Amino acid sequence: MAGVPMFSKDDLLDLAGDRSYTRGQGYLDAVTGLEATEAGVTATVYGSDAYEVNLTLDADGELSGDCGCPYGMDGNFCKHCVAVGLVVLERGLDLRQAKARAAGNGRRLDAWLEALPHERLLALLREQIAEDRNLRRRLEVRATAEQADADLDLATLRAQIRSLLDTAPYGRYGFVEYAGASGYAAQVGEVAGVLRSLTVAGKASYAVPLAREAIGYLCDVYEQIDDSDGAVGEAGDALERAHREACAAADLDPVETAEWLAGHMLGDWSNLPEIDLGDYWSLLGDSGRARFIERVTEASRNRSDWAAKYLKQEIARVGGDVDTLVAVLAADLTPDGGTHLRIAGELDRAGRGTEALEWVERGLRDTARYPYADDRLADYVVDRYQRDGRLADAVAVRRERFRAAPSLERYRKLRDAAHAAGCWDTERTAALDLLGREMPGNDADPFYGGSVLVDVLIDDGEANAAWQAAEGRANERQWLALADLVRDERPADALRAYLRAIEPRTRRTGDGNYREIARLLLLARDCHRRLGTEDEFTAYLAALRTAQKRKRNLISILDQRGL
């Protein structure tokens, strides 16, 4: 029965922004497998790939979302999250009621399991073990690891752990595809759990070498895994935590530990897992720290790779020597200004804010002519200037960055600073004049592609002006965004944009491409309905289906969408 959703379309718009919200409206038919969880809802959205989306509603009624797409993995509320949210609203699903039902189901399951007689529970477990080979392997490792010291067969345990880390059950032709990565990550996580159980049971001296072997093996196979969503990397971090806990509990030779740590952190896969030297610094003791520094010093003399440079910085950081760290960083400044920011961060943490600002101001000067300068330089300086009441100076920084390399993001930041200073009308006129002087094709946004002029006009809500500027400048992304904006008032113009985007896609294959064709066709059909020309769409669709009849997956997707 439909309830009252605990959020609105306006909430989705606020979280996603105009661009992602508009795009998400075109993905409603791509949402499948919507299911309530104890946190909110989960679903799969088909775009260029199949992406898992989770929408969460916290105790205060605040909505958040995460998605496995590249944009979503950067922490953004993406178009796929919007699509799931809109489907929830369309169905009238009350998230709080859905969460309560999911929690209730979990409690009933727990109560049922607790009430089962011992023999019945064993029978169920044996049934699952018989059906699930991976579960059987995981439990076999647990059984071996939890033997008493006198009965612990280390060789068998080592072989069982290696079996859990084997990629073969999840891969094809030696490679683990994206779809198999999460299953493999679960196996790696199980190994971490076994290692932690050894430490808790007082067997940390066994856990340490096993953890190091597991980390080494994972490094060896990682190139053969599509870890796009980072699940295997996170499982590797769990291995590192298990190793660190075992090191803290075991009576280890600090020099030997320093040797392993330096070898790993100087190796080709030093970031798998990600190790914070500060977590081990006290464990190493004086002798271990001295040996670690020796190894890094030797490496920096024999080669000039990034790992040795990074570890020299880390040694200064964990030792609390800010001046040495600044000197090490200053000796190798990156052209984009990233190192200037790192220095400023260290100085800020040491309470030396004036010096930090000077370093970032220097970074702005050093990168003034560099097209890919780190925009966090300007962000830092503008924030400091605005806090100090230097609003005109903040606008000047944003203006110079925008003029050096115009982009939509820099335009937005100039707009924010100029609004704060009360001079946006003047700054906007100058910015649009600068973009308008660029020849079509020369004002492409370095991040989004397409004309910056068109993007900023869309962002300012000037759809008609953007449409006029688009001819000869806009790319397909922008034409489609414009079509979505003007569809209600100018359906004929929008229709031409949708049909123009469909045509080249009919020459390509792939389910993601076919789903996009279906989405565009639905939008084109809506335009025809607004124009009263449904018969034209029916004829167009019939001709397209006839021409594409050999593409069975495309025809199937069209059928699913009512096309």
SULKA-V925794 format. One line per field, one symbol per residue. ss: DSSP state (@ for helix, = for strand, . for the rest). psi: psi as a letter, one per 30 degrees, with the letter a starting at -180 (. if undefined). Layout:
# SULKA-V925794
ss=???
psi=???
This chain:
# SULKA-V925794
ss=........@@@@@@@@@@@@@@@@@@@@@@======...=======...========.....=====..@@@@.....@@@@@@@@@@@@@...@@@@@@@@@@@@@@@@@@@@@..@@@@@@@@@@@@@@.@@@@@@@@@@@@@...@@@..@@@@@@@@@@@@..@@@.=..==.@@@@@@@@@@@@@@@@@@@@@@@...@@@@@@@@@@@@@@@@@@@@@=.....@@@@@@@@@@@@@@@@@@@....@@@@@@@@@@@@...........@@@@@@@@@@@@@@@@@@@@@@@@@@...@@@@@@@@@@@@@...@@@@@@@@@.......@@@@@@@@@@@@...@@@@@@@@@@@@@@.........@@@@@@@@@@@@...@@@@@@@@@@@@@@...@@@@@@@@@@@@@@..@@@@@@@@@@@@@@......=......=@@@@@@@@...@@@@@@@@.....@@@@@@@@@@@....@@@@@@@@@@@@@@@.....@@@@@@@@@@@@@@@@@@@@@..@@@@@@@@@@@@@@....@@@@@@@@@...
psi=kkajlglleeeeeeeeleeeeeeffggefgklhkkklffclllkkjbfljkkkkkkjafggkkllklgleeefggkjaeeeeeeeeeeeefhkjeeeeeeeeeeeeeeeeeeeefkleeeeeeeeeeeeefjeeeeeeeeeeeefglleffkjeeeeeeeeeeefkfefflkhgkjleffeeeeeeeeeeeeeeeeeeeegghefeeeeeeeeeeeeeeefefgkjheggeeeeeeeeeeeeeeeeeffliljeeeeeeeeeeefflehfgjljkjefffeeffleeeeeeeeeeeeeefeflhleeeeeeeeeeeeffgieeeeeeeeffikkffgeeeeeeeeeeefggieeeeeeeeeeeeefgegkfhkjffeeeeeeeeeefggieeeeeeeeeeeeeeikleeeeeeeeeeeeefhgeeeeeeeeeeeeffkkkffhkkfefllkeeeeeeeefgieeeeeefekfekaeeeeeeeeeegeefieeeeeeeeeefeefffgllkeeeeeeeeeeeeeeeeeeeefgheeeeeeeeeeeeefgffieeeeeeeeegg.
